[in-house]
Amino acid sequence: MDNERVHPRYLVLGAAVWAAGYTGTYIVIVRGQGHSPAWWYVALLATGTGALALAAARRRPRPPLILGAVCLALAALAGLLSIGLLLVPGVVAATVAATRPSWRPHTGDSAS
């Protein structure tokens, strides 16, 4: 097993799960305060989370990975004065995965 190729995929999956959890937390907190969540903010989070999930499943993940990282970074900036800081670990994980060399699915062939 080539861990160098598997590791970025786990980072992307972790970022997607983190962002989905953050989205749920945001909705619960805002509704708990008696307000309705901002639809554009939830849409931005959903786009970022969906793009990361798509990147984890694709053979060439770079474009959706970059889209997901950018969406989450924008959401973190927009929510910085409230709970947006909680989104930073997901942004960092997606950014680290995006800067790593492209990965391909393990085929079982030996590279040496």
Secondary structure, 3 states (H helix, E strand, C coil): CCHHHHHHHHHHHHHHHHHHHHHHHHHHHHHHCCCCCCHHHHHHHHHHHHHHHHHHHCCCCHHHHHHHHHHHHHHHHHCCCCCHHHHHHHHHHHHHHHHCCCCCCCCCCCCC
